Amino acid sequence: MQTKNVTEIRSLGFTKVNQLVRAARHIEELRPAFAEWEEGEVFVCKKNGCYRYRCGERSKTETPWSKIAQSLFPSAAAFAFAAMVLAPERKVEAVTAAPATEVNGKSHRPTGRVNIIALATAA
């Protein structure tokens, strides 16, 4: 028998997959949206939830794909997830692990923040 947590995780996974499938139907309209989102050129308006350009001559104007994105994704986080998954592949610089050093006779690896997306794509 499945536990409640396993059921919730599967349900969330199916929800994400279904959102991606619906977005894939509109991939040609959303391709520029994903590129602009990845470059940081757009933001989500707090007042009405539409996607607007951040700066330049198009500053604060609504994007042409805003209505599609609003109808497909319930939040900016869902849109960002789809942009990460469905955007064309980018070249990611090679990630190398930091060498271990000896500290007081023990092997020590430096700790810190790691870009897990870069690590996953480099493998």
Long-range contacts (C-beta under 8 A, 24 or more apart in sequence): 16-78, 16-81, 19-72, 19-73, 19-78, 19-81, 19-82, 20-82, 20-85, 20-86, 22-72, 23-72, 23-73, 23-82, 23-86, 24-86, 26-68, 26-72, 27-86, 29-65, 29-68, 30-65, 30-68, 30-69, 30-72, 30-82, 30-86, 31-88, 32-65, 33-63, 33-65, 33-68, 33-69, 33-83, 34-82, 34-83, 34-86, 34-87, 34-88, 35-87, 35-88, 36-63, 37-79, 37-80, 37-83, 38-83, 38-87, 38-90, 44-76, 51-79, 84-117, 89-121, 92-117, 92-118, 92-121, 92-122, 93-118, 94-122, 95-119, 95-122
